[in-house]
Amino acid sequence: MTIRPATEQDIPAITAIYNEVVATSNAVWTEKPDTEADRLAWMTARRALGYPVLVATEGGIVTGYGTFGDFRAWPGYRYTVEHSVYIHADHRGRGLGRLIVGELISAATDLGKHVLIAGIDGDNQASIRLHAQMGFAEVARMPEVGRKFGRWLDLVFMQRLLDTPGASRP
């Protein structure tokens, strides 16, 4: 298994993984699938900000992907990013999420970020457990702030500090 920067050639696989997650889970709070053009614009926007889009591959097949982006647009939040990780349905439960999150932690640290945020559906115990095992702490639980598939959803925010609080910045 390899984790590497995504390329434009990965867009069809990334789109397929994203759309399967949209259709079958509460990991993304929309019911609208993306086109390949949508996902390409998304990747281009991430890269323009200097943020990584990573893919996990096995035998040349994209099995998952991850990225992070600004947590909020205001300048005071510039040291905080929120990440997303999605794994192909046939490859879940094999540790890919852990590997991708680990790479995103390293990338965010290298970019001088201070906090990495995970926004997780409150019923997704596997993701909450994974993040806790990787040093993330639950910092907020917001009941019924989202809606999908005809029901209200809770949002759990988890965060991991990436450096020593108060550390100086270059």
Secondary structure, 3 states (H helix, E strand, C coil): CEEEECCHHHHHHHHHHHHHHHHHCCCCCCCCCCCHHHHHHHHHHHHHCCCCEEEEEECCEEEEEEEEEECCCCHHHCCEEEEEEEECHHHCCCCHHHHHHHHHHHHHHHCCCCEEEEEEECCCHHHHHHHHHCCCEEEEEEEEEEEECCEEEEEEEEEEECCCCCCCCC
